[in-house]
Every structure is written in structure tokens, then in C-alpha cells.
Amino acid sequence: MPIFDLTCNPNELLPTSTQLRTGMEPYLDGSPVGLDLGRQAAFRLWELRENTDDWEYVDQLITHTLEQSTNDPVGVRAHCFYTALSMWGEGDAYFRWITAQYEACITFAHDHALWSLYGVALQSRRDQLADKHAGGDLSHADYHAELTQLETLGESALQVAEQHNGEIYHALFDLHLDLHHNTEALTSLCRRWQAAAKTPDELYDAYVHPFSSITSDACWAHARNGIAALERALDHVSPDRHWSIALGLLDFHREVVEKYESSGPLPHNLVDLCISHFDRAVAVLRQYIDPAQHNNLISTVGCAYKERGDFCRRHKRIKEAERSYIAGIDYWDFALNQAGLPVSRDNSGHILDLRRSVAEIQ
């Protein structure tokens, strides 16, 4: 596969090493790459990686990226590691390559206090080892020893990583599930993770990621605390962050409902509780997602009404389901009008689904 041009529009955004150090996602927002050839190449690296599963081709791209002149060599190399760790492959050659990438990344991330990258490296290594173990290429004893080493590295990093360490906790939680089955220790790790979370995104991950693994006798207190923490966060962030927290809350409310439903038929009081979770989620979405500013999220709110209606229908709350579907139709009319958008083929499909659902239960 040929090497493509690694230059791009100078206005494209990519996080710098400083921004990555504060926990910014590697391919979201950031600063303009400008005329910095290394940063341009790192931006193009992400684009090209999205269109290939060939790790050897990506390795060539990384080599070319690192050869470009740059004023931010740490940031460029960090993006190369993020890209490398996202690759999957098969065979001994691939495993040797990804192992070398991981080992170099762990040292690099620690030396430059890039703790999110450090956590991602731990998670990637865990996943690679699990894949090799499942394929019969790694004995159980060696697998257990490798995971224990990862756990030790994670705990050691937390001794110095005082901020932006959520990815490390994320990796440690999964490693703990692999290595131990101690509920008390797992709960303790979750509390440490929650206490360390400094941003709404970190809070969301600290509460939502462990949720499916929390035992049933503790999960509802965990959910209540997580939702309350995110709702408090709405009062302490700039307005341009409200919509993303609202989406996080929608996901958490949805997680709660799914966990309830997974336990079997629900008594009336739990059906009522689930409906209240949908209602709280929709209320936050309606409050913080302005159709005129976030027209790409109109379908998210509209579909939340559809989900609520479907839940009510599954649990024989037919009148409540009908009200939810009609409210969803009304929301679509309101939101498209507010955003000044026509009824397109995409959104007309959502509206037709709601109308069809109303017709089916009348």
C-alpha cells in the first residue's frame, strides 16, 4: 500500500503534548496544526489509520511521521503511540511489533507524565494478552503473571499521577476483574477512582464503566451517586460542556434501565422507577441541548422518547407508551422548526417510526 501525502490543511485541530497531558482525547479538538509538518503528519496518520487494518502499513506511516520536523516532538510521538496501540493483527510478527510499541509507550508516557496514554497502553496490552491467551498461545500461568505485572505498573503510576489518571483506573478495574474476585477490594478501587475524578468526563467513566460489574446489592447506590455527581457537574462547567454531560446522563439512565430489565420481569414499582430514569434523562437533554445549536443531536432526544415509549409498551403501560410516542413526534416538529431544518429522509424515518408505533397500539 503506498504512502500517502502526510500534509493537511493548517487549520485542522490536533491536541498538543500539553493538551494531551491534561487528559484531552487524542483526536478531539486541540490546536491548529499550522505549518508544523510533524503535527500535520500526526493528524493525517489518524485519518489514514481509520481506513486500514494493515498494521505494517501503519508502521510505515508512523516511521514517516516521526521523520517530519516539528516543534512538538512529544505530542507527535504520543499520537503515533495512540495510533499503534489501536491496531490489531495476527501472528508472531504482529505480536512482536505491538509488544515493542507497548513497552516503548509505557516508558515514554511515564517519562512525560502522559497518564491518559499510559492507561490506554495498559488497556491495550491487557486486550492483546487476553486475545493471545484465548487463542491458546499463552499459558494460564504466563497470562496471570503478565496481568499481575500490568496491575503493578498501574498502581505504581498512580503514586505519581495525581491528575488525569482516569484511564489508569479504567485499566486497573478491568485487570482487577481478570485477576481477583474480591468484591470489597473492587468497591475500594471504585471509590478511589471516583475520588480521583476531576472532570465530568472522568466522573462519568468512573461511575459508568464499573456499573455492569457492581453486585446487585450495591449497584443502585452506585447508580444514584453517579447520576447525582453528573447532575452536580452541570452546575460547575461552562455552557459549551452541558450537552456532553447531558449525553452522559442519558447513557447512565439507560444503563440503569437495562440492568433492571436484565434481571427478569419487573414489578410495578421498578417499572415506575425505570420510567422516572427516562424522564430525568429526557428533561436534562431538553434543558441543555438547544436544537438551534446542536441540530446533530435532535435525533438523540427524539429517539429517547421512542426508547421510553418502547419500554412502557414492553411493560404493558400502553397509555404511557402512546403519550411518549406523541411527545416524541411533537419534539421533532418543535426541534426541526427551532433549527430551521426541513424534514429530510433521515429524520422523516424517525418520525414515521413514532407514528407507526402510535398506530400499532391504538
C-alpha positions in Angstrom: 0.0 0.0 0.0 1.5 3.4 -1.0 2.5 6.1 1.5 0.0 8.9 1.1 0.7 12.6 1.4 1.1 13.4 5.1 0.4 17.1 4.8 -3.0 18.6 5.6 -4.9 21.9 6.0 -3.1 24.1 8.6 -6.4 24.8 10.3 -7.0 21.2 11.2 -7.1 20.6 15.0 -4.9 18.2 17.0 -4.1 18.2 20.7 -0.6 19.3 21.6 1.5 17.4 24.1 0.4 19.9 26.8 -3.2 19.3 25.9 -2.8 15.6 25.9 -1.1 15.9 29.4 -4.4 17.4 30.7 -6.4 14.4 29.5 -7.7 15.7 26.2 -8.8 13.0 23.9 -6.2 12.4 21.2 -8.3 13.1 18.2 -10.8 15.7 19.5 -10.4 19.5 19.4 -6.9 20.6 20.2 -5.0 23.4 18.5 -4.5 24.2 14.8 -1.6 22.1 13.4 -0.4 25.2 11.4 2.7 24.7 9.2 4.3 22.2 11.6 5.0 19.2 9.4 5.1 16.7 12.2 1.8 17.7 13.6 0.3 17.7 10.1 1.6 14.2 9.6 0.2 13.1 13.0 -3.2 14.4 12.0 -3.1 12.6 8.7 -2.0 9.5 10.5 -5.3 9.3 12.4 -7.2 9.8 9.1 -5.3 7.1 7.2 -5.5 4.7 10.1 -9.3 4.8 10.1 -9.3 3.4 6.6 -6.9 0.4 7.1 -6.4 -2.7 9.3 -2.9 -3.2 7.9 -0.5 -2.8 10.9 2.6 -3.0 8.7 1.3 -0.1 6.6 0.5 1.9 9.7 4.0 1.1 11.0 5.4 2.7 7.8 3.2 5.7 8.3 4.4 6.1 11.8 8.1 6.0 10.7 7.4 8.7 8.1 5.5 10.8 10.6 8.4 10.7 13.1 10.8 11.8 10.4 9.0 15.1 9.9 10.3 18.3 11.6 8.2 19.5 14.5 8.1 21.9 17.4 6.2 19.3 19.5 8.1 16.0 19.2 6.5 14.7 22.4 3.0 15.3 21.1 3.7 13.8 17.7 5.2 10.7 19.2 2.3 10.4 21.6 -0.2 10.4 18.6 2.0 7.7 17.0 1.7 5.5 20.0 -2.1 6.1 20.3 -2.4 5.0 16.7 -0.1 2.0 17.0 -1.9 0.7 20.1 -5.3 0.9 18.2 -4.1 -1.7 15.6 -4.9 -5.4 15.7 -3.3 -8.2 13.8 -2.3 -11.9 13.9 0.8 -13.9 14.0 4.2 -13.7 15.8 5.4 -10.7 13.7 2.4 -8.7 14.7 2.7 -9.6 18.4 6.4 -8.7 18.5 5.6 -5.4 16.9 2.7 -4.5 19.2 4.8 -5.6 22.3 7.7 -3.3 21.3 5.2 -0.5 20.8 3.7 -1.1 24.2 7.0 -1.3 26.0 8.3 1.9 24.4 5.0 3.6 25.1 4.9 2.8 28.8 8.3 4.3 29.3 7.6 7.3 27.2 4.2 8.1 28.8 5.7 7.7 32.3 8.7 10.0 31.5 6.5 12.7 30.0 3.6 12.4 32.5 1.1 11.5 29.8 -1.1 9.5 32.1 -4.0 9.0 29.8 -1.7 7.5 27.2 -0.2 5.3 30.0 -3.6 4.0 30.9 -4.5 3.3 27.3 -1.2 1.4 26.9 -2.2 -0.8 29.9 -5.6 -1.5 28.5 -4.3 -2.3 25.0 -1.7 -4.7 26.5 -4.4 -6.4 28.6 -6.6 -6.9 25.5 -3.7 -8.2 23.4 -2.7 -10.7 26.1 -6.4 -11.8 26.5 -6.6 -12.4 22.8 -3.3 -14.4 22.8 -4.5 -16.4 25.8 -7.9 -17.2 24.3 -6.1 -18.4 21.1 -4.0 -20.9 23.1 -0.7 -19.1 22.5 -0.2 -18.1 26.1 -0.4 -20.4 29.1 -2.7 -19.5 32.0 0.3 -19.1 34.4 2.1 -16.8 32.0 -1.1 -14.9 31.3 -1.7 -14.4 35.0 1.9 -13.3 35.6 1.6 -10.7 32.7 -1.6 -9.3 34.1 -0.2 -9.0 37.6 2.8 -7.1 36.1 0.3 -4.7 34.4 -1.6 -4.2 37.7 1.7 -3.4 39.5 2.6 -0.9 36.8 -0.8 0.8 37.1 -0.7 1.1 40.9 2.9 2.3 40.7 1.9 5.0 38.2 -0.9 6.2 40.5 1.7 7.1 43.1 2.9 9.9 40.9 -0.1 10.5 38.6 -2.2 12.9 40.7 -4.4 14.2 37.9 -5.9 12.9 34.6 -5.4 9.3 35.7 -8.8 8.0 34.8 -7.5 5.8 32.0 -5.2 4.1 34.5 -8.1 3.4 36.9 -10.1 2.2 33.9 -7.3 -0.3 33.1 -6.9 -1.3 36.8 -10.6 -2.0 37.2 -10.6 -4.4 34.2 -7.3 -6.0 35.4 -8.9 -6.5 38.9 -11.8 -8.3 37.3 -9.4 -10.6 35.5 -7.2 -11.3 38.4 -9.4 -11.2 41.5 -12.9 -11.8 42.6 -12.9 -9.7 45.7 -16.0 -7.5 45.9 -14.7 -5.5 48.8 -11.4 -4.7 47.0 -13.3 -3.9 43.8 -15.5 -1.4 45.7 -12.5 0.2 47.3 -10.9 0.6 43.8 -14.1 2.2 42.5 -14.2 4.7 45.4 -10.5 5.7 44.8 -11.4 6.2 41.1 -14.4 8.3 41.9 -12.5 10.4 44.4 -9.7 11.0 41.8 -12.1 12.1 39.1 -11.7 15.8 38.4 -13.8 16.5 35.3 -17.3 15.5 34.2 -15.9 13.1 31.6 -13.7 11.4 34.3 -16.7 11.2 36.7 -18.8 9.6 34.0 -16.2 7.0 33.2 -15.6 6.3 37.0 -19.2 5.6 37.6 -20.5 4.1 34.4 -17.6 1.7 33.4 -17.8 -0.3 36.6 -21.6 -0.3 36.7 -22.3 -3.6 35.0 -19.8 -5.4 37.3 -21.1 -4.0 40.6 -23.0 -6.6 42.6 -26.8 -6.2 42.6 -26.9 -5.2 46.3 -24.6 -2.3 45.7 -25.4 -1.2 42.2 -28.3 1.1 42.9 -26.5 3.2 45.5 -23.6 3.4 42.9 -26.0 4.5 40.2 -27.7 7.1 42.4 -24.3 8.5 43.4 -23.1 8.6 39.8 -26.2 10.3 38.5 -26.1 12.8 41.4 -22.4 13.5 40.7 -23.0 14.2 37.0 -26.0 16.4 37.7 -23.9 18.4 40.1 -21.3 18.8 37.4 -23.8 20.6 35.3 -23.6 23.5 37.7 -19.8 23.7 37.5 -18.9 23.6 33.8 -19.1 26.1 31.0 -22.3 26.1 29.0 -20.5 24.6 26.0 -19.9 21.4 28.0 -23.5 21.0 29.2 -24.6 19.0 26.2 -21.9 16.3 26.6 -22.7 15.8 30.3 -26.4 15.6 29.3 -25.5 12.8 26.9 -23.5 11.1 29.6 -26.5 11.2 31.9 -28.7 9.7 29.2 -26.3 6.8 28.9 -26.2 6.3 32.6 -30.0 6.3 33.0 -30.2 3.9 30.1 -27.6 1.6 31.8 -29.8 1.6 34.9 -32.9 0.6 32.9 -31.0 -2.1 31.0 -29.6 -3.6 34.2 -33.1 -3.6 35.8 -34.6 -5.3 32.7 -31.8 -7.9 32.5 -32.9 -9.3 35.9 -36.2 -10.6 34.5 -39.8 -9.4 34.7 -40.2 -6.2 36.7 -42.7 -5.5 39.4 -44.8 -2.3 39.1 -42.6 -0.2 41.4 -39.4 -0.9 39.3 -41.3 -0.1 36.1 -42.2 3.2 37.6 -38.6 3.7 38.7 -37.3 3.0 35.2 -39.8 5.4 33.6 -38.6 8.1 36.0 -35.0 7.4 34.8 -36.1 8.0 31.3 -38.0 11.2 32.4 -34.9 12.6 34.1 -32.7 11.9 31.2 -35.1 13.5 28.7 -35.6 16.5 31.0 -31.8 17.1 31.1 -31.5 16.6 27.3 -34.3 19.1 26.7 -32.8 21.6 29.1 -29.2 21.6 27.8 -29.5 20.6 24.1 -30.6 23.5 22.0 -31.9 22.4 18.6 -30.6 25.6 17.0 -27.1 25.0 18.3 -27.0 21.2 18.4 -29.1 20.2 15.4 -26.9 17.0 15.1 -28.3 15.8 18.4 -32.0 16.3 17.7 -32.3 12.6 16.8 -30.7 11.7 20.1 -33.5 13.4 22.0 -36.2 12.2 19.7 -35.0 8.6 20.0 -35.0 8.9 23.8 -38.8 9.5 23.6 -39.0 6.4 21.4 -37.0 4.3 23.9 -39.2 5.4 26.7 -42.3 4.5 24.7 -41.0 1.1 23.8 -40.1 0.4 27.5 -43.6 1.3 28.5 -45.1 -0.8 25.8 -43.0 -3.8 26.8 -44.3 -3.5 30.4 -48.0 -3.1 29.3 -48.2 0.7 30.1 -49.9 1.3 26.8 -51.4 4.7 27.5 -48.0 5.9 28.8 -46.3 4.5 25.7 -48.7 6.4 23.5 -48.1 9.6 25.3 -44.3 9.1 24.9 -44.5 8.4 21.2 -46.8 11.5 20.7 -44.4 13.6 22.8 -41.6 12.4 20.5 -43.4 13.5 17.4 -44.1 16.9 18.9 -40.5 17.2 19.9 -39.3 16.5 16.3 -41.7 19.2 14.9 -40.5 21.7 17.5 -36.8 20.9 17.2 -36.7 21.0 13.4 -38.6 24.3 13.4 -36.2 25.7 16.0 -33.2 24.6 14.0 -34.7 25.8 10.7 -34.3 22.4 9.2 -36.5 20.7 6.6 -37.9 17.2 7.1 -35.2 15.1 5.4 -35.2 11.4 4.6 -33.2 10.6 7.7 -35.3 12.4 10.2 -38.6 11.5 8.5 -37.7 7.9 9.2 -37.6 8.6 12.9 -40.9 10.5 12.8 -42.5 7.7 10.8 -41.3 5.1 13.3 -43.0 7.1 16.1 -46.3 7.5 14.1 -46.2 3.8 13.3 -45.8 2.9 17.0 -48.8 5.1 17.8 -50.9 3.4 15.2 -49.9 -0.1 16.4 -51.2 0.5 19.9 -54.4 2.5 19.2 
